[in-house]
Amino acid sequence: MSERLARPSRPTAVSRSFLPPTTADVASFVWPAGLLVALLVGVVPALTLATDFPPLGLAVAAGVVYTLVILVTRAGFEGLASAVVVLSVFDLGVTLVRGPGEIPVSSLSLMAVDLVAVPLLIVFVYYTGSRLARPRAGFDGRTIAVAALGLFVLWTILSGIVANGQSNLAPLLEIVQYARYGLLFALAALIVRATNPWCVVYPLTIAIGGNLAFALAQVANGGGFGLKALGETPTVILGTFALAGSEIPFGSYAGGFVGHSREFTIILLLFVPLLVAITARRSWSSRLFGVAGVLAAVLVIRTADTDAGWAALVLTGVLLVATLGYAALRDRHRSAAVGVLATGIGGAVAAVALALVVVASASANAAPAIPIPLFDTRTLSVRIEQYVVAFDVARTYPLFGLGTGNFFLAIESYGLPDLRGIHGIVFSYLAATGFVGAFGYVLGVTAVLGVGVRRFLRETEGEQLLWGALVCGMVGFHAYSLWDLAHLWDAALSILWVLMGVVVGAGIGTEAESGSTSSSS
């Protein structure tokens, strides 16, 4: 077990295991994440389907088993940190209060991630807050990102309190979710400061990969398994497409345990680059596994029946291939460069081939308004109308907007038929929090991307692919978020905020206080 930070009060072995290690072994974060994902994706669903036990009760039992294992193995910090990252992916929780409206979009829920996020925050504050090196003084991209994203969260809270819209309850319920995003952002940054970025990226990739495996099971089943209490979305079949002689249904069912299949699509846009970054510099068998994961992601995205998802996937793929090519050119080790380039080319060719097959065999729908190959542009005018309305709302309430959740209650008064809100995350924040909140979000995300690009260009080996993958994934995420209801997708936004915390937390430096950090990537 890794050597721990010394404390003068001679703590017990169990309490000492919750101190961050002086040297970060990524494997010590991988196995707890794998255990928890196996329990939640494999054991709990299987027992739920095979027995009469309530699924939430089985999930609690799985949590107890996981806790006992990390205590017995003295992997307290690694287990707690991995649990926070893994559970941020799962839409697993209990709704306490539902908001108003014909289609309630605001609610107050106790999520599984809350049960581990708060204890981890206590660990950082009580045990290690004074032992981690303070961030370097200066005004740089990280400072801008933290300040801007902090402003956005604060302004969302203030907008909820002011509540210019017709409900005081809906914005107050949404405040909790945005405070949760801020907490996950801070915890991810602190974990990275205490260890290294891979200690967050590996558990996150394992968690999304587990959900991808379950999504493939949903595809093979032709629909969901009815595990709504565990986060599975109800099955809605819109049609079928042919693949290898089989008719595969598409609709809103193949989302793992994160929720709607389109929410899982935007998560896969973050997952694919991370998977490639992890496998590209490893063995050829790992690279083949990475290519297989990319193919699985492409298939699941196809079942979501989203043209915006296709477009964002193409954009992410182009950026990722360019990233791998640049990294291969700068790599001083020829064998590693060949492997990186082969992973990129192989994954791209396989993904494009599968995409062309499923698109060519898809059921024909009505002709698009503007003929663009592979994409349906009939909803373009609807999106533009929504964006115009968002600006109208912001002009009326420039400082605080309507308050998060209130736009859905007043949407018909603006002449929009869709009761779910604005398809575009920035525009939805503009209507909800006014110009100040939207500016904070845009500036914060831009600063995070700037930090990631700078690190990618500066690194030559090791973490270079990671920073490139993070940038590619976030660009793809926001490209898709401009066309769909991403502001409603709690699991997807939780993952985004975790990854932004990784970017901000990396490189702040803890060596002066806790020794050098090593990674195994």
N, C-alpha and C positions, 0 to 999 in steps of 0.2 A: 504494500500500500504506500502511496506517495507520502513523503515527509510533510508534516503539517507546520503551520505557523506556531511558534512557541508562545505560551501564555504563562505569566508568572503564578497564576492561581492553581496550577496543576489540575486542569479539568479532567473529567472522566474520559475513558476511551470513546464512548459514544458521543459525548458533546464535542470532543476534539475532532471527530470525523466530520463535523459540519464546518470546520475551518477550511478555507480554500487551500489547496496544495501549493507548495513552493515550486514544484515543477508539474506542469499540466500534461498528463498522459491522456490523449484523446480516447484511447480504448476504455478508460475508466468512466467515460461519459457515454460511450457507444452501447455497452452491454446493459446499463439500466434503461436506456431509451428503447433498446430492442426488447427487453423484458416487458416493459409497460405497453408497448405497441402490440406485442404478441398477446398479452392479456386482453386488451381492449378490442383488437381487431379479430382475434382468433377465438380465445377461450370464452369470453363473455357472450358474443353472438351465438357461438355453438351451443352453449348451455341454455341460453334463452330460447333457442329454437327447439332444443331437445327436451326441455323440462318446463315446468310451470312456475319457476322462480321469476320474480319480477326483475326486469333488466337493470333497473337502477340499483336494486339490492345486490345483484351480481357485480355491478360496476364498483360499488362500495367494497365488496369482498375482495375484488381484484386490487383495489387501492390498499387494503389492509395487508394483503399478501406482499405487494410491492414494498410497502413500508417496512415490514418485518425483514424482508431480504436485504434492503439497504442498511438496516440497523445491524443485522447479524454480520454482514460483510464489511462493516465500518466504512460504508461509502455514502455517508450522510450528505456532504455537499454535492458530490457528483449526482447522487440520486435525486436530491431536491431540485438542483438546477436543470437536470434532464427532464424531470417531471413538468416543470414550468414550461419548457420549450415544447414538449410533446403535447401537453394538454391544451396549449394555445391553438392547436390544429383542430381539436375535436369540439364539435358543437354539443357538448355534454353538460347539462345543467338542469336546474329546476326553475321554472317561471314563477315568480312570487306575485307580481302585479302586472296586469295587461293594460296597455294604454287605450285611449279612446279611438273611435273611428270605425268605419265599416270594415276596413281591412287593417287591424291594429299593427302598426310597424314599430311602435315604442313599447318597451316592456322592461321590467326590472327582474333580472334573473340572477340566481346564484350559480355561477359556473364552476366546473371542476377545477379549472386553472386557478380560481380564487383561493382554493383550499391549500395550494402550495405556493402561490405567488406572495401572499402576505407573510407566511413564515420565512421565505427566502429574503424578503425585504428586511425582516427583523434580524436575520442572520447578518446581513450586510451592515445594518445600522449598529447592532449591538457588538458583534464580534470583530468585524473587520473595517468598519467605517473609518476609524482613525489610522488604520494600518495600510490602506491602499494609498498610493501616491496621489497627491492632488493633481488635477489637470494642469498642464503647463500654462502659465499666464500668456495672454496674447489674443489677438482677434483673428481667427482663421475660419475655415469652412466649418469645422466642428462647432465652434462657438456660435456661428450663425445658425447652424442646423438646430442646436439645442434651444437657442433663444426663440427661433421662429416656430418650431414645433411646440415649445412650451407656451408661446403666445396663442397658438391655435387651440390647444387644449383649454387654456385659461379662458379664452374668448368664447369657446363653446359652452363652458360652464356659465359664464356671465350671460350669454345669450339665452340660456335655459332659464336663468333666474329672472331676467327681464321679461321674456316670453311675450313678444309683441303679437303673436298669433292668438287664435281663439282658445287655446288650451294652455293652462299652466302646468298640467300634469305631464303631458307628453315630453316636453323638453327636459323636465326634471328627471324623468326616467332614463332618458338618453344620456344624461350627464354621467351616470355610473359607467356606461360602456366606454365613453371617451376617457374617463379617468383610468379605466382598465387599460386602454391602449397606452396611455402615458406611463403607467406602472410597468407594463411589459417592455416598453422602450427603455426605461431606466434599468430594469433588471438585466436585460440583454447586454446593455453597455457595461454594467458592473461585472457580469460574468466574464465578459471578454477582457476587461481590465484585470481581473483576478487570474485569468487563464490565457486563452487565445481564441481567435474567431472560430476555429474548427470545433471547439467544444460546444458551440451553439449550432453551427451549421450541420454537423453530423446528426445530432438528435432530431433536428428539424427535418432533415432529408429522410431519415428513417421513418418519422411519423407520417410524412406525406406519402412516402413509398408504401407504408402499410395501408393507408387509405386507398392508394391506387390499386393495390392488390385486391382489396375488397370491392372496389368499383369494377374491376375485371370480373369478379364473381357475380356482381349484379348484372353485368352485360351477358355473361354466360347463362344466368338465370332468366334473362328476358325481362327483368324488372327487379324491384327492391324486395326485401325480405320482411317488411313490416316492422322494422326496429326503430320506430320513430322516437322512442324514449332515449335511444342512444345517439340520436342525431341524424338518422337516415331520413331523407325526404320522401314524401308520398310519391308513388309511381304515377307518372303521367306520360303516356306513349303518344307521340305525334305522327309516327310513321315508321318505315323500315328502309334499310338499304342493304344491298347484297354485298357479301364479302366471302370469298372462298366457298361459294355455293351455299352459304347460310344467309338467312334473313335476320339482320340485327336491328332491333328497335332503337329509335332515337327519341329523346324527350328529356324529362327532368327527373331521372331516376339514378343515374350512375354518378353519384357524388360522394361515395364512401360515407363517412360519418361527419362530414363537414357541412352538409346541407344540400342545397340545390346544385344540380350538375353544372350550371353556369358559374356558380361560385367556385366549384372545384376546378373549372377551366382556368379561372384567373390564378388560382393557387398553382396549377400545373405550369403556368407561364413562369412562375418563380422557381418551381422544382426542377424543370428540365435543365436550365443552365447550371444549377448547383450540382445536379447529378453528373453532368459532363465534367465540371471542374473537379469533382472528387475522383472520378474514374479515369480521366485522361492521362494522368501521370502514374498510374498504377500498372498492374500486370495486364496482359492482353485479354485474359479471361474477365478481368474487371471492366475493361473497355467494352467487351462484347455485352456484358451485363448492362452497362450504361446505354448502349445502343438499343438493347431490348426494352429498357425502361422508357427511352424516348418514343419507341414505337407504341408501347402501351399507352403512353400519355396522348399521343396523336389519335389513337383509336377512341379513347374515352372522350377527348374533346369533340370528335366527330359525333358521338352519341348525344352530345349536348345540343346539337343543331343550332350553332351560333356562328353566323358569318363574321361577326366582330371578333369572335375567338379565333377563327381561321386567320383573319388579317393580323391580329396581334401575334399569333404563332409564327406567321411568316416573318413579321418584323423582328421578333425575338430570335428566330433562326438565322436570319441574315446577320444580325449583330453578333450572334454567338460564333458563327463561322468566321467572321472578320476578326473577332477576339482571339479565337484559336489560331488563326493564321498569323496574327501579329505576335502572339506568344511563341509560336513555333520558330518564327524568324529570329527572335531575340534569345532563344534558348541556346546555351553554349554546348549542351550535350546533344549530339546528333540523334542518338537512339530515343531520348525523351522527346525531342522535337518531332521525329517521325511519328511517334505514338500519339502525341497531341494532335498533329495534323490529320492522322488517320482517323482518330476518334471523331473529329469535326466533320470530315468528308463522309465517313461511313454513316454517321448519325444523320447528316443532312440528306444524303442520297436515300437512305432507308425511309426517313420520314416523308420526303417528297413523294417517293414511290407509293407508299401506303396512302398518303393523302390523295394522290391522283386516282388511285383505284377506288377508294370509297366515294370520292366526289363524282367520278364518272358513272358509278353504279347507283347513286342516290336517287330516290324517288323524285320525279320532276314536280316542281311547284309552279305557281304562276310566274310569268315572265317579269323580271325586275323592271323598275321604272327607268333606270339607266343601265344599259347592258355592260356590266363589268364581269369578266370571267371569274367563276367560283363564288361570287358574292351577290347578295340581294340588297339593293339600295332603296327598296320601297319605303323604309322607315326614315330616310334621311330628312324629309320635310318635317316629320314629327319631332325628331331630335332638335332641329334648328328652332322650331317653335318653342320647345321646352327651354332652350338656352336663352331665347329672347325674354321669356317670362321670368327666368332667374334674374336677369339684369333689371327687369321692371320691379321685381320685389326688392332687390338691393337698392335701387334708387329711392324706393319708398321708405325703406328701413336701412339706411346705409351703415349705421353703426353696429347694430346687433342682429339684423335680419329678423326673421319670424321666430327663431328658436328651433333647434333641431327637433324634428318630428311634427312640427306645426304645419309645414307646407302640405303634407298629405291630407290634412283636414280641410284645407282651403283650396285644393287644387282645382275643383270644379268651378270655383268662382273666377279662375283665370282662364277658363275655356279649354282646359286640358282634360281629355276623357280618362287617361290612365291614372287610377287611384293610387298607384305605387310611388309616384314622384318623378323626379327628373333623372333621365338616363345620362349621367355624367357627374363624376364625383366632385370635380371642382365647382361646377355650376350648382350642384345641390348644396355644397358648403356656402356658396355665395348667397343663396336664398336663405339658408338657415342661420348664418352667423354674420352676414353683411360683408362689406369690403375688407374689414380688418381681419376677420377670421380666415377668409379665403386667401388673402395675401399671406398670412402666416403659414398656411399649409403649403401654398405654391413655393414660397421662399424656402421653407424647411426642406421640402423634397428636392428642390433644385440644389440646395447646399449639400445634401446627402449624396446626390448623384455626382456633384463636383468633387467631393472628397473621394468617392469611389473611383472616378476616372483618374484623378491625380495619383492615387495609390497604384492603380493598374499600370499607368505609364511609368511610374518610378520603379516598381518591382521588376526583377528579371526572372526569378524562379519562385518556387514555394507558393506564396499566397497570390501571385499575380493572376492566375486563372480565377481564383476566388473573387477578387475584386471585379474582374471583368464580368464574371457570371452574375454577381449581384447587380451590377449596372444594367446588364442585358435584361435580367428578370424584372427589375423595377420599371424600366422603360416599357417593356411589354405589358406589365401590370397596368400602368397608367394609360397606355394606348387603349387597352380594353375598357378600362374604367371610364373613359370618356364616352362610351357608347352603351353602357349598361348600368344596372342598379348597384354598383359596387359599394355605395355608401350604406347599403343595408346588410352587407355580408360581413358579419362579425368575425368569423374564423379567418377569412381572407385578410381583413384589415389587421387582425391581431398578428398574423404572420408578417405582414408588411412592416408593422411597427417593431416587431422583434428584429427583423433584418436591418431596419434603419438604425436600431440600437447597436447592432453588430458593427456597422460602418462607423458610427460615432465613437463607440467605445474602443475600437482598435487603435493601437498606436499611441494611446495617451500615456502609457508607460507606468509600470508598476515595479520595475526592477530594483529601484532604490529601496523599496520597502520589503519586497517579498521574494527577491531573488529572480534569477532568469527563468524564462518560460520557454519550454520546448514544445513543438507540435509534431504530430505524425500525420502527415497529409498524404 
